[in-house]
């Protein structure tokens, strides 16, 4: 097994902190008091204030947590609703984490829609929003840690985005320590991320249940994503080929060799997109496979770029 040391001394964080601070300070310092006076949802801009509030108000109450990077859509709201149904208090965080982006332009172009996000969270009765003013507030108490990730962080996104999951694990661990929830909710569109976070919390004996929630799709079938906002209407139509290809694999593959179906699916993807990968893997181990066996669970995973926007999706394969 690969033994992964996730360090708090990454130069990536140091060089991007100032960028993150500049992006947040412009809106986080405008009318904080007025916002909190107007909203029933409590908004906290520092982890110390949030912790103090939760220590006082969350006694004998269950807490659910939905970490996000903002630019919220119905997929995020479905996570909030799940938390509201399961727990007494629901906390959402909005933080575009600089350490999980391995392409600086991807970080710079990630959509920021704070006013709209707050309105959406109010609409689903979210109880608390953690909206850190800068990366320093999130990372200030970070301690390096080591876990075994094995193949989980080596395939698919781990292979194509070096360092991505190191950044994801760092920030999710910190946010879980700040909020200390009973349950944390993640969308299964990022299935590999969900699997790695579940593995991390288990190895570190973190007292939180990681809940995976179904992918929410637009009527067309396109998986909801914050990055969809960066697509033109024409590109959105082209992007439908991703889901259509995954559905094709779901319908076609069966016990035995799946190579020909994946190859045909890749040809289909290439019509409207620039595909990075299309693969079928075991759901539990994320090991790519060419043969399907009975009594095992599988998923098909696809990543493709359209108009410079990177989109990700997956679907369960039934055998």
N, C-alpha and C positions, 0 to 999 in steps of 0.2 A: 504493500500500500504506500502511496505517496504521502509523506508527512509534510504538511503545509504549515509554515510559520508565517503568520500574518502580522507584519510589522507596523508599528506606529511611527516609524522614522522615514516613511517613504518620501523621497524628494518630489514625487508626483503631487502629493497633497500640498507640500510647501509652495510649489510654483503655481498651483491653481487656487490656493486659498484666496489670494487677493482678487482674482477674477470672480470667484464666488461672492466675496464680500461686496464687490461693486454691483453685482447683479441684484443683490438682495437689499442693500442699504437704501436704494432709491425708493422702494416701496414700503419697506418695513418701518422706516422712521416717519412716515407720513400719517399723522392722525391716529397713532396707536390707541391713545386714550379714548378718542371719539369712537373708534371702531368698537372697542370693548364695551362702551356705554350703550351702543346701539344694538349689539348682538346678544341674543340669549346664549349662543355658543361662546364659551370662554376661549380667548386667544392668548397664547403665551409666546413670548419672544426669546425667553431664556430657559434653559433646562432647570436652573435653580428654582425659578418661580413655578414652573410646572411641577417639579418634584414636591415642593412645599404644598401646593394645592392638592395634589393627589394623596399625599400623606394625611392630609386633613379630611378630605372628602371621600376618599376611596376605602376608608376603613370598613371592613365587613361587606364590601361590595366587590363584585367581579368587574374586571376591566378588560375591554377588548381594544385592539390596536390595529390601525390600518396605516402602514407607512407608504407614502407616495412621493412622487417628484412633481406633483402639481399637474396643470393642464388637464384637469379632471374631466372624466366622461362617465357614461353610464356603467362601464365596467368597474370603476372605482366606487361609484355610488352603491353598486350591488354588494361590495365588500362592507361598506358602512352599514347597509341594511342587515347583512348577516350578523355583524357584530352587535347591532342594536337588538336583534332578536335573541342573541345568546347571552349577553352580558348586561350589567347594570349601567356601566359608563363606557362610552366609546370615545377613544382618542384617535385623531388623524394627525399625521405629520405631513408637511410639505417642505421638501428640501431637495434641491437638485444637487446630488452628491458628486463633487468633482473627482473623487478617486475611482469611480467606476467607468469613466469615459476614457477609452484609449485613443479616441480621435478628438482633438481639441475643437474642431469645427462642429462636431456633433454636440459637444457641451455648449458651445457658444450659441448654437441655433436651436437648442431645446426650448420649446415654447414655455413662456411664463405668463400666466393669466390669473393672478392672485385675486382680483376683485370678483371675477366670475367664479373662481373656485370657492371662495367664501360664501357666495350666494348659493351655490349648489349644495355645500355642506349644511348650510342653514335649512335648505329645503328638505333634507332627509334627517333633520334633527340630530346632527352630530353634536356631541356634548362639549368636546374640547379639541382645539386645534393647536398644535405645536408648530410655530412658524419661525424658526431660528433666523436671526438677522444675518448670521454669517456662519461659515464653516467652523470657526474657532469655538463657537458655543457648543456645537455637536461633538467635536473631537477633543475638547480640553482635558477630559479624564481618561483618554485612551491608554490601554495597556496592551502590549503585544501578546499574541496567543498562538498556539499551535494545534492543528487538528489534522486528521488523516482524511484527505478528500479522494484519493485514488483516481479512478477514471472519471468520476463525476465532474471534475473541473478540467479534464484534459480533452474532452470531445466537444464537438459542435461549438457552442459559444466560447467555451474555454480555449479551444484551438484557434478560433477565428478572431477572438478578442483577448489577446494576452493581458493578464492582470485584471480583467474585468471583475471576475468573481472574488479576487482579493479585496477589491474596493467594495463590492456588495456585502461581503461578510463583515468587513470592518464597520461599515455604517449601520447595518442591521443589528449587529451585536451591541453597538453603542446605543442605538435607539431603544432596543429592548431593555437595556440596563437603565435608561432614563425613565421610561414609562412603566417598566415592571408589570406588564400585562399578564392576565391569565391566559388569554388567547390572542394570537396575531394572525391576520388574514392576508392571504396572497392569492392573486389570480393565477390560474393554471396556464394562461397564455405564455407566461415565462416559466414553463414547467421545470426546466433545468435549474433555474434560480430557486424555485420552491423546494426542489429535492436537496439542493446544496444547503439551504438555510435549515431545513429540517434535520439534515445530518449534523450541521454545526451545533444547533441547540441541544441535540441529543448527546454529542460528544462532550460538550462543555457543561452538561447537566443543568441547563437553564430551565427554570421552572415555568415553562410556557408551552402551550399547545399551538403548533403551527397548523393552521387550517387552510387547505387548498380549496378555492372556489371556482366554479365553472367559468369557461371563457364566455364573455358576452359579445355578441356579434351584431352588426348592423343588419337590417333586413336583407341586404344583398348577400350576406354571409361573411363580409369582411370583418376580421377580428378588430374590436375597438382598441384603439391605441392613441396615446397623446400625439404620436408622430403623424397620425392621419391628418392632423390640422395643417401639416406642411405639404400635403398633396394637392395638386390641382384636381378639378373635377374629372378631367380626362385621365389623370394618373390613378384616381380612385377606381375608375372603371377597369383600368389595366390591372390594378392590384387584386381584383376579384379572382384572377387566375391562381393565386396562391391557395385560397380556400378550395377552389374547384379542383386543383391538383391533389390536395390532401383528401378530398372526398373521393376522387378517382381511385386513390390508393386504398382508402377504406373499403370501397366497393369491390375492388379487383383482387387484392391479395388474399391468400389463403394459406393453409398449412403447406410448407415446402419452400421452394426457392422463390424469392421475391425480387431478384436482381432485375429481371426484364421489366417488371412493373415500375420500379424506381427509375430505371433508365427512360422509360416512356414518359413518366411523370416529369422528369427533368427536361426532356424535349418540349413538353407542354409549357413548362415554366419559362423556358427561354424565348417563347413567342413574344411576351410582353414585358419581361423583367430581365434583370441581370442576377441570376441565382448565385448564392454563395454555397448553399448545400441543400440537399434533399435526402433524408435518410430515415430508415426505420430502426428503432432501438428498443431494447427492453425497458419497460417503464420503471422498474426498480433500480437497475444498475446503470441505465443509460448507455449500455454497450450497443453499438451498431451491429445489426445482424443482416445476414443474407438468407437465412432460413428461419421460418417460423415453426414453433413447436406447440403442441397442445399444452393447456394448463399454465401458460405463461402470458403475461400482459405486455402489450406493445403499444407504441405510439409512433406516428410519423411526424417528423419535424422538418420545417422549411424556413429558410431565410432568403430573402431576395431584395434587391434594390430597385426602386422605381423613381425616376426623376431625382436621383441622389438621396432618396429617403430609404432607410433600412427598415424593413418590416419582418416581423417574426410571427410564426403561427405553428400550431400542432394539432393533432387529432388522435383520438384513441382508435386503435386497430382491433377489431374483434375477430377472434379465431376459434 
